[in-house]
Structure formats: C-alpha cells, structure tokens
Amino acid sequence: MLNRNSKNPIVTRKDIPDIYPAMVDVSSVFNPGAIKFNGKYVLLLRVQNRARETFIVKAESSDGINFKVDKKIVDFKGIERVKKKIYHIYDARITRIENEYFIMFAMDMDEGCRLGLAKTNDFDEFIFLGIVSNDDTRNGVLFPEKINGKYLRFDRPNKVQLADGPTSGNTIYLSESIDLLNWKAIKPVMTGRFHYWDENIGSGPPPVKTHEGWLHIYHGVAMHFASSNIYQAGVALLDLKDPSIVFSRGRYNILEPRELYELIGQVPNVVFPSGMIVDESDENGFALPESKVLIYYGAADTVVGLAETTIKALIEAAKQS
C-alpha cells in the first residue's frame, strides 16, 4: 500500500561528493532522518566509506525527490568531549519540539551501541547534548511534544543476537525524561511476533500525532528463513495520552523488499524506514487524514528509497488485524 517513487533509488553512493580525506568514492548511503525545514526537504544521511566507517551528511531538496548532498560531514560540536572512542555515528532520527530540532542517533562504542542526542536551529550548526542511554540500545525516537510534562521516546534494547549479524532486539520500550538527557524506561510497548514478519522490531521515524492516536511506523525482521533476515516496515496506533497502550497494530507489513535495489546490496532483503514527512497538519499538530506522506528508507543498506502514501491509508493499515 506504499507507492515507491519512480526515481528510486533517489540517493546512491554516486550522489555523495568526495570529502577529503575520510569520504572518497564512498561505499553506500542509507537510513536517513528526514524533516521539512524552511520549505526545504532535509535528509541526514548515513554514509559509509571504504573503511566501513559511517558519518552523517546533510542533503537538501525543493521537491523531496531530487537531493543535493553537502560537501561536508555534519560536525556535532561538543562530541569531542566524549572520552571513550566512538567508532560510528549513524541512523539519525529528527524530531521538532517547539522551535528546536533534535537529532537522536546511534553510536557504536566498545561497550556496545549508545544513543546520542544533538540539536539544531538551522541545520547548519549542530550541538551535541550528550549520550542519553546507559545500555546497548538503538532506534531511539523522540515524540514531538511533552506528554504529562515529560519528554517521551521509543527505544529498543539490543538483547537478541542475529545469526551471523549484530545484536538486535524484539521489544520496543517507552522511556521518559524531564531534561532530554537522563532517561528512565517506563514499560514495554510492542514485542516481536514469533514466526511472523516482525519477530525482531525497532522504531522507524518519530511518531506522528493523529486524531486516532500516535501513528508509529516500525521495522520488523523475519528471522525464520534459513538464508536471510528479511527487514520490512509496519504500522501501529497508540494512545495519545499513554503511548504505551497499543490500540491497533497491522497484521501485514506495509513495505517489503521486492525491487532489485532492496534485494541486493551490502545487506540483502532490507527496507528500513527512518524518515517520514507529513505535508499537512492542523493548528493543533494533528496530521490531516488526506495528507500526503513521504517515507524515506534504507534499501539493502546500500541506497535510499522513497515511498509515498497518506495518513488515512496508514491508519487503515494499522487497523488490519
């Protein structure tokens, strides 16, 4: 029920300019965060060089399809104060809260994956706020507003070892904070469904507020195939006042690897939703049912794809059981 853009993949390694010395003739680009800012579509891309190091690079577009990539790596000012070694920075998720834009991303370190948090007001200067998780955690996404006076996020502890792959997880948690820096897990929200398309799961883009609940796109991994883990996308609706309550969760995936650029690459059989832009909302921040939705995703951990739908279609998919 998602329509792939006819120009897919919309960003490939060939679109990444050489940035000396770290990024020359890069290997791949995928898993972008996405936001609309000052009338422009902005992506924060995960770019991997031939040392298999990953960096965040900004891209901008006037139409959401044709992107121009910056010729510089995003510099998170203050991140140099982290005393422990950071090997990789990747998978940015962007959330606007009031008039500030927050970027939550994954950082690979010796003790595992940690969540980092930065903010920006202009998408030119990025200020690193700190490490905001204590344990091996990935897929942190901030809610766009406080609920009951608290900042909320979804995150996914890494407690499951994939066959021939990294640690992953099968449960998304709701966590809360009063200052965006110190977080406490409240309760599990969604768990993987054994034997189905979403045995392991993790949040995709930040949740979107609708009159029928928080709309949450997530990725699921089917692990019961002998030769491959298959990454897909699904959708759920959660209570507006208590997002730990799942109203409905679609039985079927809404996007799965079918095209060649999704089936073949660094990691075959992957669609990984990470950015979502909703065109129209009302004065209270509720996405309009007829609004166009752009979903940006990593394909086979190699390129960036774009799929289009509407809020109404996503809500209907979440209710299919």
N, C-alpha and C positions, 0 to 999 in steps of 0.2 A: 504493500500500500504506500510505500515511499517511491517517488519517481526520481531515478538517477538523472543528473544533468547530462545533456547530450555531449558536453565537452569534457566529461570525466575521462581520466583523472584531471582535476583542474590545477593541481600543483604537482610537479615532479622534480626530481633532482636537477633537471636541466634548467629549471626556473631559478635555482639558487645561485646568486653571483659568487664568484670566488672572493673569499675574505681571508686575506693572508694573516698569519701563516696557518691558522687552525682549520680553515674550511676551503679547500681547493678540490674541485671535482668530487663533490660530496657523494655519499652512497645512497642516501634516502631522505625523505621528508614525510612526516605523518603526524597523526594525533594532535590537531590544532585546537587551541582555545579560540573562541570567536565572540565578537561583540560588535555592535554598531555604535560608532562614536563620531560626533560632529558630521553626521550624514555619510560617513565612510564605513565600509565593512573592514574590520580589522581581524587578522588572524595572528596568533602567536604560535609559530610552527615549531615542531620538534625536528631538528635537523641533525643528521648523523654523518660524521666524517669517516674517512677511510681508516682511522684508528679505532673506529666504533665508539668514539666519544660523542655525546649528544649536547646540543646547545639550543637555546630558544632564539628565534629570529622572527621579527615582525614583518607582516605583509599587509598591503592595503589595496582596496578596490572601491570603485564607484558603483559597481553593479553586483557585487557579491560573487562574481564568477571569474573575472579576469583580474588577477592579483599581481602587483608589483612587489617584489621582495626587497627589503632593505639590504644595503651592503654593509651591515654591521651586526654584531651579535648583541642581543639585549644584555645590558650591564645592570645587574641588580646591586645597586650601591649599598654597601654595608655587609654584603655577604662574605667579604674577606675577613670579617671578624669571627666567623665560624672557625674554630681551631682544628676541628677534625677534617680530614680530607673528604671533599665532595667529588665523586667520580663523574656523575652525570646529573644534569638537570633536565627535566622533561615533562611532557603531558600537562601543560598549563590549562587550568580552568579559570575563566574570567567571570566575575560577578560584580555588578554595580550595586553598591549600597549607598543610598542617598546620592551625594555628588562625588563619591570616590569609587575607584575601580580597583578591585582586589584580585590578585592572581595567586592561586594555590597550585603548587606543582610538586612533583616527586623529585627526591634527591637520593641517589644511591650512595651509601656510605659504608664503611667497614662493618658496622653493626646491622646493616640492612637498609631498607628504604625508609626515609623520613619525609614528612610533609613540610615544605617551606611556604612562607607567605610573604607577598610583596604588595605594594600599592602604587598607583599612579593617578595623576590627574589629567595627563596629556598624552600618554603613550609614547613619550619621548624619554622621560626620566622615570626610572623605576627604583623604588626604595624598598630594600629588604627589611622585613619586620622581624623575622626570626624563624626558628624551627618550631613547629606547632604540633608535633606528635612525639611521643616517647618510645613507642614500639614500632615494629616493622608494619608500616601502614601505607596504603596507596589509595588513589581515587578519592581524594578529598574535594568536596564541592560545597561552597558556601550558599546559603539561602540569601535571597536579595533583600531581606528585611529581618529585623528582630521579631521574635515571637515571644510573648510574655516577658519582654525585657531582656531576652537573651539572644545572642548570636547563635545560629544553628548551622550544622553542616552534616552531610553524609560522609562517611569514610569506610574503608574496607581493610580490616586487619589481614595481613598475609600469614595464613596459618596452614595452607594447603600446598604441597609440593606437586607441581605438574610433572608429568612424565617427560623426561629429557628437557625440562624447562625451568623457569624461575618459580619462586613461591607465589602463590595466588591466594584466593580466599573464596568462601562460599556464603558469607554473611555481610550485609551492609548494616552499619550501625548509625544511629543518630547521636551526635555529640553536641554539647553546649558550652558556651564561653561568655564571660562578661566583658572581656577585653580583646578578643580575637587571638590572643597569644596562649592562654592557658585553657586547655580543653579537658572536658570530662565526658566520657561515654555515658549515655543515658540508658539505652536499651537497643537490642537488635530490631531491625525493621523488616528486612527481607532476607530469606535464606534460599540457597540454590535448590532446584528441584531435581532430585536424583533421577537419572535415566531419561531426562528430557533435554531441551535445547539450552537450558540455563542452569547447569549443575554447579558451576562456579559463576559468581556475579560480581559486578562492581559498578559504581555510578558512572554515568556518562556526563553530559553537560549539567550545569546547575539547574535545580528545579525551577519550573515556571508556574506562576500563580494563575489559576483559572477559577471560575465560579463553581466548578465541580471538584476542586481540590488542587493540591500541588501535583503538577504533571512532571513525572520523573522518567526520563529515558535512561536505560542502563544497558550494559553489555552482559551477555551470558556466554558461557563456554560449554559446549557439548564435549564431554571427555570420554565418552564410552565407545568411540571409534578407535580401532586398533592403530591406525596410521596417523591420526591427526587430532588436535584440539581445534574445534570449529567455533570461531568468535562471531556472535550475532548481536543484534540490538532488539530490545523490547521496551515496553512502556507500562507504567503503573500510575494510579491516582492515590494520593494520600490526603489525610485530613488537614485542613488549613490551620487549625489551632493546635493540633498534635500530630506532626508528620510521622510519628512512629506508628500511626494507625493506617494500614493499607486498606483503602476502600475497594479497589479492584486492581487486578494485575493480569495483563493479557496472557492468554494461553499460548498464543502464537508469536513468533518473532515478527518484527516489522521490517527487518532488513537482514539478509544473509549473504554470504559470499556466493556470487553467481558469475560475475564478469571476470574476464581473464586477469585484470589488474587487482582483483580481490582474491583470486585463487592462487596466483603465482607471485612470489616475491620473497623477501627475507624470511617472513613467517607466513606460510601459505594458509589460505582459508580464514582470512580475518577481515571483518568490518568492525571498526572500533569508534563509536560515536563519542566526540569530545567537545564539540562546539555547536551551539544552537542559537539562532537569531529569529526572534518573533517580530514581525513587521508592525503589528497593531495591538495596542493595549488601551484600556480606558483610563480615566483620570485617577483611578484608584490602583492602577498597576495590574489589573486583571487582563490577561490575554483574551482578545476577542475570538470567538469561535471560528469566524471566517478568515482569520488572519493567516497569511502565508507564513510558513516556517521553513527556514533553511537549516539543514543538519549537515555539519562538516564532520568527516570521519577519516580515520586512517585506514588504508586498504593494504593488506598483506605486509604491514609495517614497512611500506616502501613509497607510497604516494598518498595524495589527499583526494578524497572523493566528496561530492556534494549530492545530497538527496533533498527533495522538496516535498512538502505536504501541507496540511492545515492543522490548526489546533483541534477543530472538530473531528477530523479523521483520526488524530492521535487519541483523543478521548474515547472515540468509538472502539479503537483497537484495544485500549486498556480495559474496556468492559467485556471483551470477548473472552468467555471462560468455558 
